[in-house]
Amino acid sequence: MIMKQISINEFRRVRYNPGSAPDPRTIRKWIDSGVILGGRKSTGKYYVEIDEQGREITSDEYGLMTHV
């Protein structure tokens, strides 16, 4: 599976309809708590890991992918 890192703002634009995207603070909390796969670059900016269909990857899915 190919994964790609995108910014939180890009994730909000790609994944949600206009006006329905969660606040960036919420997405950062999801990343910090492991709800979705992502992280923080050395610059301090957060990113979200997405798959080739543009969907976020949950920590459970990531565990299944790496447990082959």
N, CA, C and O atoms as CSV, one atom per row, in Angstrom:
chain,resi,resn,atom,element,x,y,z
A,1,MET,N,N,0.846,-1.182,0.000
A,1,MET,CA,C,0.000,0.000,0.000
A,1,MET,C,C,0.887,1.240,0.000
A,1,MET,O,O,1.827,1.348,0.788
A,2,ILE,N,N,0.583,2.141,-0.869
A,2,ILE,CA,C,1.322,3.395,-0.966
A,2,ILE,C,C,0.671,4.429,-0.063
A,2,ILE,O,O,-0.537,4.654,-0.131
A,3,MET,N,N,1.481,5.058,0.784
A,3,MET,CA,C,0.966,6.092,1.667
A,3,MET,C,C,1.633,7.417,1.319
A,3,MET,O,O,2.768,7.462,0.846
A,4,LYS,N,N,0.902,8.477,1.567
A,4,LYS,CA,C,1.369,9.818,1.242
A,4,LYS,C,C,1.096,10.731,2.431
A,4,LYS,O,O,0.100,10.556,3.132
A,5,GLN,N,N,1.965,11.692,2.657
A,5,GLN,CA,C,1.775,12.663,3.736
A,5,GLN,C,C,1.219,13.955,3.148
A,5,GLN,O,O,1.753,14.494,2.179
A,6,ILE,N,N,0.131,14.441,3.754
A,6,ILE,CA,C,-0.436,15.718,3.323
A,6,ILE,C,C,-0.684,16.594,4.552
A,6,ILE,O,O,-0.798,16.095,5.672
A,7,SER,N,N,-0.763,17.887,4.328
A,7,SER,CA,C,-1.011,18.821,5.432
A,7,SER,C,C,-2.444,18.667,5.936
A,7,SER,O,O,-3.302,18.112,5.249
A,8,ILE,N,N,-2.680,19.159,7.124
A,8,ILE,CA,C,-4.031,19.119,7.684
A,8,ILE,C,C,-5.003,19.901,6.803
A,8,ILE,O,O,-6.124,19.452,6.565
A,9,ASN,N,N,-4.581,21.062,6.324
A,9,ASN,CA,C,-5.481,21.845,5.463
A,9,ASN,C,C,-5.816,21.115,4.173
A,9,ASN,O,O,-6.961,21.144,3.722
A,10,GLU,N,N,-4.832,20.462,3.581
A,10,GLU,CA,C,-5.082,19.682,2.364
A,10,GLU,C,C,-6.018,18.511,2.674
A,10,GLU,O,O,-6.918,18.211,1.889
A,11,PHE,N,N,-5.809,17.857,3.803
A,11,PHE,CA,C,-6.669,16.754,4.233
A,11,PHE,C,C,-8.109,17.224,4.379
A,11,PHE,O,O,-9.034,16.547,3.930
A,12,ARG,N,N,-8.300,18.365,4.996
A,12,ARG,CA,C,-9.654,18.907,5.169
A,12,ARG,C,C,-10.298,19.186,3.814
A,12,ARG,O,O,-11.485,18.923,3.622
A,13,ARG,N,N,-9.523,19.712,2.886
A,13,ARG,CA,C,-10.056,20.058,1.561
A,13,ARG,C,C,-10.410,18.808,0.754
A,13,ARG,O,O,-11.446,18.767,0.092
A,14,VAL,N,N,-9.550,17.795,0.809
A,14,VAL,CA,C,-9.741,16.587,0.011
A,14,VAL,C,C,-10.800,15.664,0.609
A,14,VAL,O,O,-11.593,15.074,-0.125
A,15,ARG,N,N,-10.819,15.537,1.917
A,15,ARG,CA,C,-11.637,14.508,2.574
A,15,ARG,C,C,-13.065,14.953,2.889
A,15,ARG,O,O,-13.960,14.110,2.963
A,16,TYR,N,N,-13.300,16.233,3.072
A,16,TYR,CA,C,-14.600,16.716,3.536
A,16,TYR,C,C,-15.225,17.689,2.552
A,16,TYR,O,O,-14.530,18.362,1.792
A,17,ASN,N,N,-16.537,17.751,2.580
A,17,ASN,CA,C,-17.263,18.743,1.792
A,17,ASN,C,C,-17.054,20.122,2.427
A,17,ASN,O,O,-16.837,20.224,3.634
A,18,PRO,N,N,-17.120,21.178,1.614
A,18,PRO,CA,C,-16.972,22.529,2.177
A,18,PRO,C,C,-17.980,22.772,3.309
A,18,PRO,O,O,-19.167,22.476,3.177
A,19,GLY,N,N,-17.487,23.305,4.400
A,19,GLY,CA,C,-18.345,23.606,5.546
A,19,GLY,C,C,-18.529,22.454,6.516
A,19,GLY,O,O,-19.085,22.649,7.597
A,20,SER,N,N,-18.071,21.241,6.155
A,20,SER,CA,C,-18.277,20.097,7.051
A,20,SER,C,C,-16.975,19.571,7.654
A,20,SER,O,O,-16.995,18.629,8.446
A,21,ALA,N,N,-15.865,20.164,7.289
A,21,ALA,CA,C,-14.565,19.684,7.784
A,21,ALA,C,C,-14.391,20.022,9.257
A,21,ALA,O,O,-14.774,21.105,9.699
A,22,PRO,N,N,-13.812,19.095,10.017
A,22,PRO,CA,C,-13.535,19.395,11.420
A,22,PRO,C,C,-12.457,20.467,11.545
A,22,PRO,O,O,-11.667,20.685,10.626
A,23,ASP,N,N,-12.440,21.113,12.669
A,23,ASP,CA,C,-11.446,22.147,12.958
A,23,ASP,C,C,-10.044,21.516,12.937
A,23,ASP,O,O,-9.881,20.368,13.351
A,24,PRO,N,N,-9.042,22.250,12.464
A,24,PRO,CA,C,-7.675,21.705,12.479
A,24,PRO,C,C,-7.221,21.233,13.856
A,24,PRO,O,O,-6.447,20.281,13.956
A,25,ARG,N,N,-7.690,21.883,14.916
A,25,ARG,CA,C,-7.323,21.443,16.274
A,25,ARG,C,C,-7.838,20.042,16.551
A,25,ARG,O,O,-7.168,19.246,17.210
A,26,THR,N,N,-9.030,19.741,16.046
A,26,THR,CA,C,-9.609,18.404,16.218
A,26,THR,C,C,-8.752,17.370,15.506
A,26,THR,O,O,-8.486,16.300,16.053
A,27,ILE,N,N,-8.319,17.678,14.297
A,27,ILE,CA,C,-7.493,16.739,13.538
A,27,ILE,C,C,-6.149,16.531,14.236
A,27,ILE,O,O,-5.644,15.409,14.281
A,28,ARG,N,N,-5.567,17.597,14.778
A,28,ARG,CA,C,-4.318,17.444,15.532
A,28,ARG,C,C,-4.532,16.537,16.746
A,28,ARG,O,O,-3.662,15.727,17.064
A,29,LYS,N,N,-5.674,16.659,17.427
A,29,LYS,CA,C,-5.980,15.784,18.567
A,29,LYS,C,C,-6.110,14.340,18.107
A,29,LYS,O,O,-5.636,13.428,18.785
A,30,TRP,N,N,-6.752,14.121,16.955
A,30,TRP,CA,C,-6.873,12.758,16.404
A,30,TRP,C,C,-5.496,12.163,16.145
A,30,TRP,O,O,-5.260,10.991,16.438
A,31,ILE,N,N,-4.585,12.967,15.595
A,31,ILE,CA,C,-3.230,12.487,15.322
A,31,ILE,C,C,-2.510,12.191,16.631
A,31,ILE,O,O,-1.900,11.131,16.775
A,32,ASP,N,N,-2.575,13.113,17.584
A,32,ASP,CA,C,-1.890,12.939,18.873
A,32,ASP,C,C,-2.391,11.722,19.642
A,32,ASP,O,O,-1.618,11.054,20.329
A,33,SER,N,N,-3.692,11.435,19.524
A,33,SER,CA,C,-4.256,10.309,20.264
A,33,SER,C,C,-4.224,9.004,19.473
A,33,SER,O,O,-4.599,7.955,19.997
A,34,GLY,N,N,-3.781,9.059,18.218
A,34,GLY,CA,C,-3.660,7.842,17.419
A,34,GLY,C,C,-4.922,7.421,16.699
A,34,GLY,O,O,-4.981,6.315,16.162
A,35,VAL,N,N,-5.927,8.270,16.673
A,35,VAL,CA,C,-7.166,7.927,15.966
A,35,VAL,C,C,-6.890,7.787,14.466
A,35,VAL,O,O,-7.370,6.850,13.828
A,36,ILE,N,N,-6.122,8.710,13.914
A,36,ILE,CA,C,-5.677,8.596,12.524
A,36,ILE,C,C,-4.166,8.668,12.490
A,36,ILE,O,O,-3.538,9.245,13.379
A,37,LEU,N,N,-3.585,8.076,11.454
A,37,LEU,CA,C,-2.137,8.034,11.334
A,37,LEU,C,C,-1.620,9.359,10.797
A,37,LEU,O,O,-2.132,9.887,9.810
A,38,GLY,N,N,-0.638,9.868,11.432
A,38,GLY,CA,C,-0.039,11.134,11.031
A,38,GLY,C,C,1.093,11.434,11.975
A,38,GLY,O,O,1.572,10.554,12.690
A,39,GLY,N,N,1.506,12.637,11.979
A,39,GLY,CA,C,2.595,12.997,12.860
A,39,GLY,C,C,2.946,14.459,12.746
A,39,GLY,O,O,2.171,15.280,12.255
A,40,ARG,N,N,4.134,14.752,13.212
A,40,ARG,CA,C,4.613,16.114,13.238
A,40,ARG,C,C,6.009,16.147,12.642
A,40,ARG,O,O,6.883,15.379,13.043
A,41,LYS,N,N,6.210,17.024,11.700
A,41,LYS,CA,C,7.528,17.159,11.090
A,41,LYS,C,C,8.431,17.961,12.009
A,41,LYS,O,O,7.968,18.554,12.983
A,42,SER,N,N,9.713,17.979,11.701
A,42,SER,CA,C,10.667,18.707,12.541
A,42,SER,C,C,10.356,20.204,12.577
A,42,SER,O,O,10.782,20.908,13.493
A,43,THR,N,N,9.616,20.685,11.586
A,43,THR,CA,C,9.215,22.097,11.561
A,43,THR,C,C,8.062,22.379,12.512
A,43,THR,O,O,7.709,23.537,12.733
A,44,GLY,N,N,7.467,21.321,13.082
A,44,GLY,CA,C,6.335,21.488,13.983
A,44,GLY,C,C,4.994,21.366,13.290
A,44,GLY,O,O,3.959,21.334,13.956
A,45,LYS,N,N,4.986,21.296,11.965
A,45,LYS,CA,C,3.728,21.173,11.224
A,45,LYS,C,C,3.239,19.737,11.254
A,45,LYS,O,O,4.021,18.794,11.134
A,46,TYR,N,N,1.932,19.586,11.417
A,46,TYR,CA,C,1.319,18.271,11.417
A,46,TYR,C,C,1.058,17.809,9.990
A,46,TYR,O,O,0.924,18.617,9.072
A,47,TYR,N,N,0.990,16.493,9.825
A,47,TYR,CA,C,0.589,15.911,8.551
A,47,TYR,C,C,-0.307,14.704,8.815
A,47,TYR,O,O,-0.327,14.157,9.917
A,48,VAL,N,N,-1.038,14.305,7.795
A,48,VAL,CA,C,-1.913,13.140,7.854
A,48,VAL,C,C,-1.428,12.153,6.804
A,48,VAL,O,O,-1.097,12.545,5.685
A,49,GLU,N,N,-1.384,10.863,7.164
A,49,GLU,CA,C,-1.035,9.819,6.206
A,49,GLU,C,C,-2.325,9.388,5.509
A,49,GLU,O,O,-3.321,9.072,6.159
A,50,ILE,N,N,-2.290,9.382,4.164
A,50,ILE,CA,C,-3.444,8.922,3.398
A,50,ILE,C,C,-3.011,7.789,2.473
A,50,ILE,O,O,-1.828,7.642,2.166
A,51,ASP,N,N,-3.990,6.987,2.031
A,51,ASP,CA,C,-3.683,5.914,1.091
A,51,ASP,C,C,-3.862,6.399,-0.338
A,51,ASP,O,O,-4.126,7.579,-0.569
A,52,GLU,N,N,-3.720,5.490,-1.295
A,52,GLU,CA,C,-3.787,5.897,-2.693
A,52,GLU,C,C,-5.168,6.379,-3.125
A,52,GLU,O,O,-5.291,7.021,-4.167
A,53,GLN,N,N,-6.209,6.083,-2.347
A,53,GLN,CA,C,-7.554,6.599,-2.636
A,53,GLN,C,C,-7.833,7.922,-1.910
A,53,GLN,O,O,-8.926,8.475,-2.031
A,54,GLY,N,N,-6.865,8.421,-1.169
A,54,GLY,CA,C,-7.037,9.682,-0.470
A,54,GLY,C,C,-7.725,9.555,0.877
A,54,GLY,O,O,-8.163,10.554,1.448
A,55,ARG,N,N,-7.826,8.328,1.393
A,55,ARG,CA,C,-8.460,8.115,2.699
A,55,ARG,C,C,-7.418,8.123,3.798
A,55,ARG,O,O,-6.293,7.663,3.601
A,56,GLU,N,N,-7.790,8.644,4.955
A,56,GLU,CA,C,-6.878,8.617,6.098
A,56,GLU,C,C,-6.726,7.177,6.566
A,56,GLU,O,O,-7.615,6.351,6.361
A,57,ILE,N,N,-5.612,6.889,7.185
A,57,ILE,CA,C,-5.323,5.552,7.668
A,57,ILE,C,C,-5.431,5.569,9.181
A,57,ILE,O,O,-4.785,6.377,9.849
A,58,THR,N,N,-6.248,4.675,9.719
A,58,THR,CA,C,-6.382,4.599,11.171
A,58,THR,C,C,-5.218,3.796,11.735
A,58,THR,O,O,-4.553,3.057,11.008
A,59,SER,N,N,-4.979,3.943,13.010
A,59,SER,CA,C,-3.896,3.193,13.630
A,59,SER,C,C,-4.178,1.693,13.574
A,59,SER,O,O,-3.241,0.901,13.467
A,60,ASP,N,N,-5.445,1.286,13.643
A,60,ASP,CA,C,-5.797,-0.133,13.538
A,60,ASP,C,C,-5.465,-0.674,12.146
A,60,ASP,O,O,-4.915,-1.768,12.018
A,61,GLU,N,N,-5.796,0.082,11.116
A,61,GLU,CA,C,-5.482,-0.340,9.742
A,61,GLU,C,C,-3.979,-0.449,9.546
A,61,GLU,O,O,-3.498,-1.391,8.916
A,62,TYR,N,N,-3.243,0.502,10.079
A,62,TYR,CA,C,-1.791,0.489,9.951
A,62,TYR,C,C,-1.220,-0.750,10.637
A,62,TYR,O,O,-0.309,-1.392,10.113
A,63,GLY,N,N,-1.751,-1.079,11.795
A,63,GLY,CA,C,-1.299,-2.281,12.497
A,63,GLY,C,C,-1.543,-3.535,11.687
A,63,GLY,O,O,-0.702,-4.435,11.673
A,64,LEU,N,N,-2.672,-3.612,11.016
A,64,LEU,CA,C,-2.963,-4.772,10.168
A,64,LEU,C,C,-2.025,-4.825,8.968
A,64,LEU,O,O,-1.581,-5.903,8.572
A,65,MET,N,N,-1.721,-3.660,8.385
A,65,MET,CA,C,-0.849,-3.623,7.208
A,65,MET,C,C,0.570,-4.057,7.552
A,65,MET,O,O,1.240,-4.687,6.733
A,66,THR,N,N,1.029,-3.730,8.736
A,66,THR,CA,C,2.408,-4.043,9.099
A,66,THR,C,C,2.545,-5.394,9.791
A,66,THR,O,O,3.657,-5.834,10.083
A,67,HIS,N,N,1.443,-6.041,10.050
A,67,HIS,CA,C,1.457,-7.341,10.735
A,67,HIS,C,C,1.203,-8.472,9.736
A,67,HIS,O,O,0.302,-9.292,9.915
A,68,VAL,N,N,2.004,-8.494,8.700
A,68,VAL,CA,C,1.824,-9.506,7.644
A,68,VAL,C,C,2.811,-10.614,7.823
A,68,VAL,O,O,2.824,-11.562,7.038
